[in-house]
Amino acid sequence: MENSVVVNKLVVIGVGLIGGSFSLDLKRAQLVRQVVGVGRSTANLERALQLKVIDAAATDTTKAVCDADMVFLAIPVGQMDTVLACIAPALPAHTLITDGGSTKGDVAQLYRKHLPDSLHRCQPAHPIAGSDLSGAAAARYGLYENKKVVLTPLAETTPETTAKVAALWQACGAEIIQMSPTEHDTIFAAVSHLPHVLAFTYMNTILARPDAATCLQLAGSGFRDFTRIAGSHPEMWRDIVLANRAPLLADLAAFKTQLEQMMLQLEAADANALEQAFLAASKVRSSWLR
């Protein structure tokens, strides 16, 4: 790969919202000459070809990466182990490897397990842009515009590797933030993984009611807003919460404490305490939106 950060062959493993949108933006910026999409679903790959998200499709992962200049692992974190084991023997000596995984500590360990001699070319990443939609049809231009992408370099990752991967994300319109894998996982357990668990759990709570059908019939915009992320990819979120379960369990315990406190306030009909709790939350939410 040249200093201009033009990628001759980009292999995107997992052609969905994240990988497909990355491909579209780089193609539009003319920073990639060929994008090969790899996946398990031939129907999804055919759709990606129709939408020009990718230039070629492959189902043989090992063969696809044998002459790649860059590999982007845009797959659920639970698939990383298998895929890294598959591509490791075939990767050329110059290939950059990155990912879009929502957890970073476990992914860093997998890089060390499967690519011990190539760690200088590995740059873990987490684009903070998502949707409850999935598949190649969900990919779109501009998904990463003004969004944050967190890079968590390994100790062995060279500054050159980090700079090249950062430049590609910046070409997609993203803002780059760097931190350690541990810091990343602690923060995102609180601001991403916990909300998803709560949304899934709340939805299941409604479904367990004998009048669930009536509840859903009468539910309005508040219900829609709160449960939007409960429509997220179940397999992906299963893998995320298991991979980051220690920080997530700590946040669930903290949430349980807050919930129990609010239950006590309700039981006591403590209007002032309830209002103060709601006010504090409302102020922070309004400030965050600015």
ZIDALIN-V459510 format. One record per backbone hydrogen bond with DSSP energy under -0.5 kcal/mol. CO is the residue of the C=O (numbers start at 1). NH is the residue of the N-H. If there is no record, write none. Layout:
# ZIDALIN-V459510
co | nh
CO | NH
CO | NH
This chain:
# ZIDALIN-V459510
co | nh
2 | 5
5 | 7
6 | 2
6 | 8
7 | 33
8 | 34
9 | 11
9 | 69
9 | 70
10 | 12
10 | 36
11 | 13
11 | 72
12 | 14
12 | 38
13 | 74
14 | 16
16 | 20
17 | 21
18 | 22
19 | 23
20 | 24
21 | 25
22 | 26
23 | 27
24 | 28
25 | 29
26 | 31
26 | 32
27 | 30
31 | 7
34 | 10
34 | 36
35 | 37
35 | 55
35 | 56
36 | 12
37 | 58
38 | 14
40 | 42
41 | 45
42 | 46
43 | 47
44 | 48
45 | 49
46 | 50
47 | 51
48 | 53
48 | 54
49 | 52
56 | 37
58 | 39
59 | 61
60 | 64
61 | 65
63 | 66
65 | 68
65 | 92
69 | 96
70 | 11
71 | 73
71 | 98
72 | 13
72 | 74
73 | 75
73 | 100
76 | 79
77 | 80
79 | 83
80 | 84
81 | 85
82 | 86
83 | 87
84 | 88
85 | 89
87 | 90
87 | 91
88 | 91
92 | 95
96 | 71
97 | 123
98 | 73
104 | 108
105 | 109
106 | 110
107 | 111
108 | 112
109 | 113
110 | 114
111 | 115
115 | 118
118 | 121
119 | 122
120 | 158
121 | 97
121 | 123
122 | 154
123 | 99
124 | 152
126 | 150
127 | 129
128 | 148
135 | 138
136 | 139
140 | 143
142 | 145
144 | 147
147 | 175
148 | 128
149 | 151
149 | 177
150 | 126
151 | 179
154 | 157
158 | 162
159 | 163
160 | 164
161 | 165
162 | 166
163 | 167
164 | 168
165 | 169
166 | 170
167 | 171
168 | 172
169 | 172
169 | 174
170 | 173
173 | 146
175 | 149
177 | 151
180 | 184
181 | 185
182 | 186
183 | 187
184 | 188
185 | 189
186 | 190
187 | 190
187 | 191
188 | 192
188 | 193
189 | 194
192 | 196
193 | 197
194 | 198
195 | 199
196 | 200
197 | 201
198 | 202
199 | 203
200 | 204
201 | 205
202 | 206
203 | 207
204 | 208
206 | 209
209 | 212
211 | 215
212 | 216
213 | 217
214 | 218
215 | 219
220 | 224
221 | 225
222 | 226
223 | 227
224 | 228
225 | 228
227 | 230
228 | 231
229 | 232
233 | 237
234 | 238
235 | 239
236 | 240
237 | 241
238 | 242
239 | 243
240 | 244
242 | 245
244 | 248
245 | 249
246 | 250
247 | 251
248 | 252
249 | 253
250 | 254
251 | 255
252 | 256
253 | 257
254 | 258
255 | 259
256 | 260
257 | 261
258 | 262
259 | 263
260 | 264
261 | 265
262 | 266
263 | 267
264 | 268
265 | 270
266 | 269
269 | 271
270 | 274
271 | 275
272 | 276
273 | 277
274 | 278
275 | 279
276 | 280
277 | 281
278 | 282
279 | 283
280 | 284
281 | 285
282 | 286
283 | 287
284 | 288
285 | 289
286 | 290
287 | 290
